[in-house]
Amino acid sequence: MDDFRGQIRSLKVYGDDFWTFYNKQNKKVQARILWTIRLIRDIPFVPEKYLKHLTGTDGIYEIRVSSGSDIFRIFCFFDEGKLVILINGFQKKAQKTPVEEIEKAKRLKKKYYEDKAK
Protein backbone atom coordinates (compact mmCIF):
# COMPACT_ATOMS: atom_id res chain seq x y z
CA MET A 1 0.00 0.00 0.00
CA ASP A 2 1.24 3.49 -0.84
CA ASP A 3 2.30 5.73 2.02
CA PHE A 4 0.76 9.17 1.48
CA ARG A 5 2.18 10.75 4.62
CA GLY A 6 4.18 13.75 3.51
CA GLN A 7 3.65 16.40 0.94
CA ILE A 8 1.71 15.68 -2.21
CA ARG A 9 1.79 19.34 -3.30
CA SER A 10 4.05 22.29 -2.55
CA LEU A 11 2.58 25.63 -1.57
CA LYS A 12 3.99 29.09 -2.08
CA VAL A 13 2.62 32.51 -1.22
CA TYR A 14 2.90 35.16 -3.95
CA GLY A 15 2.94 38.81 -2.90
CA ASP A 16 1.60 40.31 0.34
CA ASP A 17 -2.18 39.97 -0.14
CA PHE A 18 -2.48 36.52 1.44
CA TRP A 19 -0.36 37.46 4.48
CA THR A 20 -2.29 40.73 4.97
CA PHE A 21 -5.54 38.74 5.01
CA TYR A 22 -4.11 35.97 7.23
CA ASN A 23 -2.61 38.33 9.82
CA LYS A 24 -5.95 40.14 10.28
CA GLN A 25 -7.62 36.91 11.46
CA ASN A 26 -7.85 35.72 15.05
CA LYS A 27 -5.77 32.74 16.21
CA LYS A 28 -8.68 30.28 15.83
CA VAL A 29 -9.27 31.29 12.20
CA GLN A 30 -5.53 31.26 11.48
CA ALA A 31 -5.33 27.72 12.86
CA ARG A 32 -8.24 26.64 10.66
CA ILE A 33 -6.63 28.24 7.59
CA LEU A 34 -3.37 26.39 8.27
CA TRP A 35 -5.23 23.12 8.86
CA THR A 36 -7.00 23.45 5.50
CA ILE A 37 -3.79 24.38 3.67
CA ARG A 38 -2.00 21.36 5.17
CA LEU A 39 -4.89 19.15 4.04
CA ILE A 40 -4.50 20.45 0.47
CA ARG A 41 -0.76 19.96 0.66
CA ASP A 42 -0.85 16.46 2.09
CA ILE A 43 -3.74 14.41 0.69
CA PRO A 44 -3.84 13.04 -2.88
CA PHE A 45 -7.49 13.86 -3.66
CA VAL A 46 -8.83 17.03 -2.06
CA PRO A 47 -12.63 17.13 -1.63
CA GLU A 48 -14.45 20.03 -3.30
CA LYS A 49 -15.53 21.06 0.18
CA TYR A 50 -11.97 22.39 0.67
CA LEU A 51 -10.72 23.24 -2.84
CA LYS A 52 -12.92 24.18 -5.78
CA HIS A 53 -12.24 25.55 -9.26
CA LEU A 54 -13.91 28.90 -9.86
CA THR A 55 -16.15 28.60 -12.90
CA GLY A 56 -15.39 31.09 -15.65
CA THR A 57 -11.76 31.58 -14.63
CA ASP A 58 -8.58 30.34 -16.20
CA GLY A 59 -7.43 27.96 -13.48
CA ILE A 60 -8.21 29.94 -10.34
CA TYR A 61 -9.30 27.88 -7.35
CA GLU A 62 -10.75 28.82 -4.01
CA ILE A 63 -9.61 27.22 -0.80
CA ARG A 64 -12.70 26.98 1.37
CA VAL A 65 -12.26 27.58 5.08
CA SER A 66 -14.94 27.79 7.72
CA SER A 67 -14.59 28.59 11.39
CA GLY A 68 -17.83 28.46 13.32
CA SER A 69 -20.35 30.39 11.24
CA ASP A 70 -17.65 32.43 9.47
CA ILE A 71 -16.65 31.52 5.92
CA PHE A 72 -13.34 32.46 4.31
CA ARG A 73 -11.97 32.01 0.82
CA ILE A 74 -8.36 31.97 -0.30
CA PHE A 75 -7.66 32.15 -4.01
CA CYS A 76 -4.89 30.09 -5.53
CA PHE A 77 -3.79 28.45 -8.76
CA PHE A 78 -1.48 25.65 -9.83
CA ASP A 79 1.92 26.18 -11.43
CA GLU A 80 4.23 23.45 -12.70
CA GLY A 81 1.87 20.65 -11.78
CA LYS A 82 1.82 20.25 -8.01
CA LEU A 83 2.87 23.75 -6.94
CA VAL A 84 -0.04 25.70 -5.45
CA ILE A 85 0.34 29.48 -5.44
CA LEU A 86 -1.68 31.27 -2.72
CA ILE A 87 -2.57 34.82 -3.78
CA ASN A 88 -5.33 36.48 -1.72
CA GLY A 89 -8.13 35.84 0.72
CA PHE A 90 -11.27 37.39 2.13
CA GLN A 91 -14.14 36.71 4.49
CA LYS A 92 -17.22 35.66 2.56
CA LYS A 93 -20.34 37.48 3.70
CA ALA A 94 -22.69 36.77 0.79
CA GLN A 95 -23.71 33.63 -1.09
CA LYS A 96 -22.00 34.78 -4.27
CA THR A 97 -18.25 35.45 -4.40
CA PRO A 98 -17.68 39.20 -5.00
CA VAL A 99 -16.63 39.94 -8.58
CA GLU A 100 -13.93 42.38 -7.38
CA GLU A 101 -12.25 39.59 -5.40
CA ILE A 102 -12.20 37.33 -8.46
CA GLU A 103 -10.82 40.16 -10.61
CA LYS A 104 -8.11 40.80 -8.01
CA ALA A 105 -7.15 37.10 -8.12
CA LYS A 106 -6.96 37.21 -11.93
CA ARG A 107 -4.69 40.28 -11.79
CA LEU A 108 -2.41 38.65 -9.20
CA LYS A 109 -2.15 35.45 -11.24
CA LYS A 110 -1.24 37.44 -14.35
CA LYS A 111 1.37 39.44 -12.40
CA TYR A 112 2.83 36.21 -10.98
CA TYR A 113 3.50 34.86 -14.48
CA GLU A 114 4.86 38.23 -15.65
CA ASP A 115 7.27 38.31 -12.70
CA LYS A 116 8.22 34.66 -13.26
CA ALA A 117 9.08 35.38 -16.91
CA LYS A 118 11.56 38.12 -15.94
C-alpha positions in Angstrom: 0.0 0.0 0.0 1.2 3.5 -0.8 2.3 5.7 2.0 0.8 9.2 1.5 2.2 10.8 4.6 4.2 13.7 3.5 3.7 16.4 0.9 1.7 15.7 -2.2 1.8 19.3 -3.3 4.1 22.3 -2.5 2.6 25.6 -1.6 4.0 29.1 -2.1 2.6 32.5 -1.2 2.9 35.2 -3.9 2.9 38.8 -2.9 1.6 40.3 0.3 -2.2 40.0 -0.1 -2.5 36.5 1.4 -0.4 37.5 4.5 -2.3 40.7 5.0 -5.5 38.7 5.0 -4.1 36.0 7.2 -2.6 38.3 9.8 -6.0 40.1 10.3 -7.6 36.9 11.5 -7.8 35.7 15.1 -5.8 32.7 16.2 -8.7 30.3 15.8 -9.3 31.3 12.2 -5.5 31.3 11.5 -5.3 27.7 12.9 -8.2 26.6 10.7 -6.6 28.2 7.6 -3.4 26.4 8.3 -5.2 23.1 8.9 -7.0 23.5 5.5 -3.8 24.4 3.7 -2.0 21.4 5.2 -4.9 19.2 4.0 -4.5 20.5 0.5 -0.8 20.0 0.7 -0.8 16.5 2.1 -3.7 14.4 0.7 -3.8 13.0 -2.9 -7.5 13.9 -3.7 -8.8 17.0 -2.1 -12.6 17.1 -1.6 -14.4 20.0 -3.3 -15.5 21.1 0.2 -12.0 22.4 0.7 -10.7 23.2 -2.8 -12.9 24.2 -5.8 -12.2 25.6 -9.3 -13.9 28.9 -9.9 -16.2 28.6 -12.9 -15.4 31.1 -15.6 -11.8 31.6 -14.6 -8.6 30.3 -16.2 -7.4 28.0 -13.5 -8.2 29.9 -10.3 -9.3 27.9 -7.3 -10.8 28.8 -4.0 -9.6 27.2 -0.8 -12.7 27.0 1.4 -12.3 27.6 5.1 -14.9 27.8 7.7 -14.6 28.6 11.4 -17.8 28.5 13.3 -20.4 30.4 11.2 -17.6 32.4 9.5 -16.6 31.5 5.9 -13.3 32.5 4.3 -12.0 32.0 0.8 -8.4 32.0 -0.3 -7.7 32.2 -4.0 -4.9 30.1 -5.5 -3.8 28.4 -8.8 -1.5 25.6 -9.8 1.9 26.2 -11.4 4.2 23.5 -12.7 1.9 20.6 -11.8 1.8 20.2 -8.0 2.9 23.7 -6.9 0.0 25.7 -5.5 0.3 29.5 -5.4 -1.7 31.3 -2.7 -2.6 34.8 -3.8 -5.3 36.5 -1.7 -8.1 35.8 0.7 -11.3 37.4 2.1 -14.1 36.7 4.5 -17.2 35.7 2.6 -20.3 37.5 3.7 -22.7 36.8 0.8 -23.7 33.6 -1.1 -22.0 34.8 -4.3 -18.3 35.5 -4.4 -17.7 39.2 -5.0 -16.6 39.9 -8.6 -13.9 42.4 -7.4 -12.3 39.6 -5.4 -12.2 37.3 -8.5 -10.8 40.2 -10.6 -8.1 40.8 -8.0 -7.2 37.1 -8.1 -7.0 37.2 -11.9 -4.7 40.3 -11.8 -2.4 38.7 -9.2 -2.1 35.5 -11.2 -1.2 37.4 -14.4 1.4 39.4 -12.4 2.8 36.2 -11.0 3.5 34.9 -14.5 4.9 38.2 -15.7 7.3 38.3 -12.7 8.2 34.7 -13.3 9.1 35.4 -16.9 11.6 38.1 -15.9 
